[in-house]
Amino acid sequence: MGKKRILIIDDDARNIFALSATLRARAFDCVSCTSAREALDLLKTEVVIDAILIDMMMPEMDGYEAIPHIKNIANRVHTPIFAVTAQAMVGDREKCLQAGATDYISKPVDVDRLLQLLSHI
């Protein structure tokens, strides 16, 4: 079994860098996109993606709008999508799950919690 490949979708390069470094140190392979549109184009291809980490607050198309589009891509229906958001308010988790996210993690990212979520993929 090879490395699991994680797609990180975030408009902030610092977040992509930090998440990629953390995941690569734990034997994950990482691919990143800085916009939901770029990610949708990538996900329409046959590239292997085992899970998606998506920032919920992005300009142009946010995670709430992007997740249903991802779920409508035939070969991505069962790909786990984890919402990553600084919005840790009451009801945000439910809002992310209603949008179609598999689960939710707040920023700053708790690495142990993230690894626990990814251990199920």
KOLROLUM-580776 format. One record per atom (N, C-alpha, C, CB): x, y, z. Coordinates in pm, whole numbers, plus 50000, padded with zeros to 5 digits. Glycine has a CB too. Layout:
<rs>
XYZ ...
</rs>
This chain:
<rs>
500854988150000 500005000050000 500895012450000 499045000050123 500645021449907 501465033549896 501005044449990 501455038649755 501625055949975 501255067450056 499855072150019 502265078850039 499125077050118 497815083150092 498055097250043 496905083050221 497305101249941 497475114549883 496345123849929 497515113749728 496755135049988 495805144650041 495825157249954 496145148150189 494645161849915 494515174449842 494195185349944 493415173649730 495035195649949 494815206950038 494345218749952 496115210550119 493155223949984 492595235349911 492535247050009 491165232049851 493365257149986 493415268650077 493975280449999 494285265550204 493405292250020 493885304149948 495125310250015 492775314549940 495505305150131 496675310350202 497835300550191 496345313050352 498875304750120 500035296050096 500695291450227 501065303250008 500625299650331 501225295850460 500505283850520 501185307750559 499185283550507 498425272050557 498755259450478 496915274850551 498865260950346 499225249450261 500605244350302 499215253350110 501545253450319 502915249650357 502915242050490 503815262150366 502235247550591 502225241450724 501565227650722 501515250550824 500415226650656 499715213750649 500525203550570 498325215450586 501085207750457 501895198650373 503095193450451 502365205750245 503805202650519 504995198550594 504625188550703 505695210850656 503545191350773 503075182550881 502695168750827 501875188750954 501945168650718 501485155850662 502615147950596 500375158350560 503495154850524 504625147950461 505525141450566 505455157650375 505685148050681 506505142550790 505885129750845 506675152850903 504615127750816 503915115650862 503545106550746 502665119550940 504345107250641 504255098050527 503005099450440 504325084150577 502445111350435 501365114050340 501975121150220 500225122550405 501335119650105 501705127049985 500705138649977 501685117749854 501145150449939 500245162049935 500235168849800 500645171950041 499055173149761 498835181049640 498075193349690 498045172949525 498295204949629 497565216549678 497015225149565 498455224949765 495935232349597 495325241949507 495005254349590 494025236049438 495155266149530 494885278449604 493495284049578 495925288849569 492685276849502 491295281049482 490425268749460 491165290949361 489145270349490 488195259349471 488065255949322 486805262949530 488095266049237 487965263549092 489125255049040 487925276949014 490345258449083 491525250749045 491375236249094 492815257149103 490875234649217 490685221349274 489645213449197 490285222349421 488555219849159 487515212949082 488065208048948 486315222149059 488885216248884 489495212048757 490385199748779 490325223648695 491165199948886 492035188648917 491215176048948 492945192049037 490155177649027 489355166149069 488555159848955 488405170449179 488385167148847 487685161548729 488595152448648 487165172848640 489885152048685 490825143048618 490855129748692 492255149448611 491715120848648 491835107648711 492895107348821 492165097248606 493445118948858 494495119248959 493985112749089 494975133948985 494845104949153 494475098149276 494495108149392 495435086249305 493345109249460 493215117549580 492475108949683 492445131349550 493105106749799 492485098349901 491625106149999 493545090849976 491915119050015 491115127550102 491375142150066 491445124850253 490435150650105 490515164850073 490405172950202 489395169049973 491315182650218 491225192550326 490875205650259 492575193550411 489725211550293 489305223750225 489035234850325 488065221150140 489665246350298 489425258350378 488005263050344 490505269650348 487215266050445 485835269950421 485695284650383 484995267050543 486675292850419 486595307250392 487615311150285 486835315450521 487165311250161 488045315250050 487295325349963 488505302849966 488045334249898 487375343549805 486865335949682 488345354949762 486005341949609 485465336649483 484495325249507 486595332049392 485015313349550 484135302049582 484635296149713 484145291049466 483785296649815 484205291349945 483925276249954 483495298750059 484335270350064 484165256050083 482715251550083 484805251950210 481835260050138 480405256450144 479835254850004 479615267250221 480315262949912 479855262149773 480585251049697 480075275649701 481875249249728 482695239649654 482385225049686 484145242249681 482105221949812 481905207949852 480795201149771 481565207150001 479615207249755 478595200649672 479055198149529 477325208949670 479855207549473 480395205549337 481335193449335 481155218249289 482175192149438 483105180749444 482305167849453 484055181949567 481275167749536 480445155649554 479715151749425 479435157949666 479545161249333 478875158449206 479805152749100 478225170849153 481095151849131 482055145949036 482015130849060 483545151949056 481665123348957 481385109048971 482455101149049 481245103048836 483735103149014 484765095149080 485205101049214 485975093848989 484515111449263 484865117749393 483745116549496 485195132349372 482665109849460 481505108649549 481895103249687 480455099549486 482795093649692 483165087349819 484475092449879 483265072449799 485065102949819 486305108549871 485995116449998 487005117649764 486645113250111 486395120850234 486835135350217 487125114350353 485975144550263 486275158850256 486225164350399 485255166450162 487355169950442 487425175650577 487465190850568 488675170250652 486465197150627 486385211750631 487395216950732 484945216550666 488175226950691 489155233250780 488755247850790 490655231550728 488455252450912 487995266250924 488405272751055 486515266650912 488645285751046 488945293651166 487635297151237 489735306551130 486535294851170 485225297751228 484825286551323 484155299551118 485245287551448 484935276951544 483745280851631 486155273851633 482735286251568 481545290651639 480545279251652 480905302751568 479635280751745 478565270851762 477785269951631 477615274751881 477575257851585 476815255851461 477675254751337 475865267051444 478965258551344 479825257851226 480055243551180 481155264551253 480255234451277 480475220351241 479255215051164 480735211651369 478075218051216 476845213451151 476715219451012 475615217051237 477085232251000 477005239050869 477945232250769 477375254150883 479135228450815 480105221650727 479575207950686 481475220250798 479015200650782 478485187250752 477285188150659 478085180050882 476445198450678 475295200250588 475755203050446 474415211750637 476895209750431 477425212750297 477965200050231 478545223350306 478155189450310 478625176750254 479975172250304 478675177850107 480575179750398 481875175750451 481745162950532 482465186950539 482785154750528 482835142350604 483005145550753 483995133150555 483845155450781 484075159950918 484675173850912 484995150150997 485035179151028 485395193051042 486565194151138 484195201551090 487485203251110 488585205951202 488805221151203 489905198151161 489005226751322 489165241251331 490635245251330 488495246551457 490885257751290 492235263451292 492415270451426 492475273251171 493585270651485 494765263551437 494545248451444 496015267551520 495045241551343 494795227151330 495485219351441 495275222151193 494695211051506 495215201651607 495735189551529 494085197551714 497055188051523 497675177751440 497215163751480 499195178551450 497125161151608 496665147951653 495245145051605 496715146951807 494375155051612 492985153351564 492975151251413 492105165751602 493785158851341 493875157351195 494335143351158 494835167951134 495375138451224 495885125051196 494855114351231 497185122551272 494075116851336 493015107451373 491965106851261 492365111651509 491575118551209 490595118751099 491155111350977 490235133451061 492425113950945 493025107850825 493355093150843 494285115350786 493355088250966 493655074150988 492535065050936 493875071451137 491375070950909 490225063150862 490135062250711 488955068950916 491025069150639 490905069050492 491625057050432 491475082050432 
</rs>
